[in-house]
Amino acid sequence: MSISKQYLKTKPACKVTFKLTAQRLPAATQVALLGEFNNWDPEALLMKKSKSGDFSASITLPKDSEFQFRYLVDGGTWLNDDEADAYLPSRVSYDENSVLKL
């Protein structure tokens, strides 16, 4: 798992790229990135699968913001990101959500 942040020079925003490696999810066929930035919609941001089996997605978000997020693998398994900036308790379960700070 990895998260890369690229702050834009022309506006107060940051392009964030999320990546899950094939080693971490060898049998996965679909991964969705859900979070406060897309109202936790499982269809809003499906990650692209590369030929190597890695999944990735990019999104531009406002600078000086904080968002909770998680990955949904094959519609049934929730994952947090090991490289998240923090973790907070979920409001809907006993799990924690990953936190992205920009």
C-alpha positions, 0 to 999 in steps of 0.5 A, spaced: 500 500 500 502 506 498 499 514 498 503 519 494 501 526 495 503 532 489 501 539 491 499 543 486 502 550 484 496 553 481 491 552 486 490 550 493 489 542 492 493 536 492 493 530 487 493 524 491 494 517 488 492 511 492 496 504 490 495 497 493 500 492 490 498 485 487 502 482 493 497 484 498 491 482 494 493 477 489 486 474 488 482 481 488 478 482 482 475 489 484 477 495 489 473 501 491 476 507 494 471 510 499 471 515 503 468 522 506 470 525 499 465 521 495 460 520 500 462 513 502 459 511 495 462 504 493 461 506 485 464 513 485 471 511 485 473 504 482 481 503 482 484 501 476 487 494 475 494 494 472 497 488 468 501 487 474 495 486 478 496 492 482 490 497 483 491 505 483 486 511 483 488 518 483 483 524 486 484 531 487 482 534 494 483 541 497 489 542 501 489 543 508 483 538 509 482 531 512 478 525 510 477 518 513 477 513 507 477 505 506 478 500 501 472 495 499 475 489 496 470 485 491 464 488 495 465 484 502 472 486 505 474 492 508 481 494 508 485 500 511 491 503 508 498 502 512 501 508 510 495 512 512 496 519 516 492 517 522 486 512 524 479 514 527 474 510 530 468 509 525 461 512 526 458 505 523 462 499 526 467 497 531 472 498 526 477 504 524 478 508 518 484 510 515 485 518 515 488 522 510 491 529 512 493 534 506 
